[in-house]
Amino acid sequence: MTQNLYPQKVIFVDLEKCIGCKACELACSTAHSSSKDLVEASFEIIKPKARIFVEHHLGPFVVWCRHCEDPLCMEACPYDAMTKNEYGIVVVLEDKCIACGFCATACPFGAIMIDEERKIAVKCDLCTERLKKEEVPACVEACPTEAIQYIERNDISKNLREKTFERRFSTRLLK
């Protein structure tokens, strides 16, 4: 029996609920710090990097890794530094990564950054260490509006369909 290397649960962001507070970024960088402590992390010599990003265009827009079934970042990496772990989560093998940036260029979601200080690619790993302890990813736990959710992959399309229906229905009622 082959193991499913496609995570069943993933991050989903409801942009209508996002207020752009960046609590997710702070929680993510803290979770990926050596100390795992907000205050101590700010004093670490090599500063921890967030793996989820909130950008502001016409409103807040969250950038995160989708842990694709056939990740382009893995295909683009000439050093096999991008791989899927035993849970199907796309991760960076730091000992193989040389920060060439091919993975970042290939990612259609802009979810991979190059950490210039450490000379490696940085991306969401769904807080694998937290998942092993049966905790949700740090960004999910930190989001004050519950805009970031950790849900079954199959529920994403259902959520989007329901939201689209609600928007269309409420728009028709207003007319």
C-alpha positions in Angstrom: 0.0 0.0 0.0 1.5 3.3 -1.0 1.4 6.2 1.4 -0.6 9.3 0.3 1.9 12.0 0.0 -0.7 14.8 -0.3 -1.6 16.4 3.0 -5.3 15.9 3.8 -5.4 19.0 5.9 -4.1 22.4 4.8 -4.2 26.1 5.5 -7.2 27.9 4.1 -7.4 31.7 4.4 -10.7 33.5 4.2 -9.6 36.9 2.9 -13.0 38.5 3.9 -12.2 37.9 7.5 -8.5 38.9 7.4 -7.8 42.3 8.9 -4.2 42.4 8.0 -2.9 42.4 11.6 0.1 40.1 10.8 -0.4 38.1 14.0 0.1 35.0 11.7 3.5 36.3 10.6 4.6 36.9 14.2 3.3 33.5 15.4 5.0 31.7 12.4 8.4 33.3 13.0 8.2 32.6 16.7 7.3 28.9 16.0 10.3 28.7 13.7 12.7 30.3 16.1 15.3 28.5 18.2 13.7 29.6 21.5 10.0 29.3 20.5 9.4 32.4 22.6 8.2 35.7 21.2 10.5 37.9 23.3 13.6 35.7 23.1 13.1 35.2 19.4 13.6 38.9 18.8 17.1 38.7 20.4 18.3 35.6 18.5 21.4 36.2 16.4 19.8 34.7 13.3 16.3 36.2 13.2 13.5 33.7 12.6 11.6 34.2 9.4 7.8 34.0 8.9 6.7 31.5 6.3 3.3 33.1 5.8 3.0 36.7 4.6 0.4 39.4 4.7 0.7 41.9 1.9 -1.4 45.0 1.5 -2.7 45.9 -1.9 -6.3 46.9 -2.1 -6.7 45.2 1.2 -4.9 42.5 3.1 -3.7 39.5 1.0 -2.2 36.5 2.6 0.6 34.5 0.8 1.1 30.9 1.9 2.2 27.5 0.5 -0.6 25.3 -0.8 1.5 22.1 -0.5 0.6 21.1 -4.1 0.1 17.6 -5.3 2.7 18.0 -8.0 4.8 21.0 -6.7 6.6 23.0 -9.3 9.1 24.1 -6.6 10.2 20.5 -6.3 10.6 20.1 -10.1 12.6 23.4 -10.3 15.1 22.5 -7.6 18.3 21.3 -9.1 19.6 20.0 -5.8 16.5 18.0 -4.6 16.3 20.4 -1.6 12.5 20.6 -2.0 10.8 17.4 -1.1 7.7 16.0 0.6 8.0 14.6 4.1 6.2 11.6 5.4 3.0 13.6 5.8 3.0 14.9 2.3 4.1 18.4 3.3 6.4 20.1 1.0 9.5 21.0 3.0 13.0 22.4 2.4 16.0 20.2 3.2 18.2 22.9 4.6 21.4 20.8 4.2 20.8 20.5 0.5 19.5 24.0 -0.3 22.0 26.6 -1.7 19.4 29.4 -2.0 19.6 29.5 -5.8 16.0 30.7 -5.9 14.7 28.4 -8.7 12.0 27.1 -6.3 10.8 30.6 -5.5 10.6 31.5 -9.2 8.7 28.4 -9.9 6.1 28.7 -7.1 2.9 30.1 -8.7 1.8 31.4 -5.3 4.9 33.4 -4.4 5.1 31.4 -1.2 8.8 30.8 -1.1 11.3 33.4 0.1 15.1 33.2 0.2 16.6 33.8 3.6 19.7 35.8 2.7 21.1 35.5 6.2 21.0 31.7 6.3 21.3 31.2 2.6 18.3 28.8 2.3 14.8 28.9 0.8 12.1 29.4 3.4 8.5 28.3 3.1 5.6 27.0 5.1 6.0 23.5 6.6 2.5 23.6 8.2 4.4 23.7 11.5 5.2 20.0 11.2 6.7 19.9 14.8 3.4 21.3 16.1 1.4 18.8 14.1 3.4 15.9 15.6 2.2 17.2 19.0 -1.4 17.3 17.7 -1.4 21.2 17.7 -2.6 23.3 14.8 -0.1 25.5 12.8 0.9 28.6 14.7 -0.7 31.0 12.2 -4.0 29.3 12.7 -3.8 29.5 16.5 -2.8 33.2 16.4 -5.4 34.5 14.0 -7.8 36.7 16.0 -10.5 36.7 13.4 -10.2 33.0 12.5 -9.5 34.0 8.9 -6.8 31.3 8.8 -8.1 27.8 9.2 -6.5 24.3 9.2 -9.1 22.3 7.4 -9.6 19.2 5.3 -8.4 19.8 1.7 -11.7 18.5 0.4 -13.6 21.1 2.4 -11.9 24.1 0.7 -14.0 23.9 -2.5 -17.1 23.4 -0.3 -16.3 26.5 1.7 -15.6 28.6 -1.4 -18.9 27.4 -3.0 -20.8 28.4 0.1 -19.2 31.8 0.3 -19.8 32.5 -3.4 -23.5 31.5 -3.0 -23.8 33.7 0.1 -22.3 36.7 -1.8 -24.5 36.2 -4.8 -27.6 35.6 -2.7 -27.0 38.7 -0.4 -26.3 40.9 -3.5 -29.6 39.9 -5.1 -31.4 40.6 -1.8 -30.0 44.1 -1.7 -31.2 45.0 -5.2 
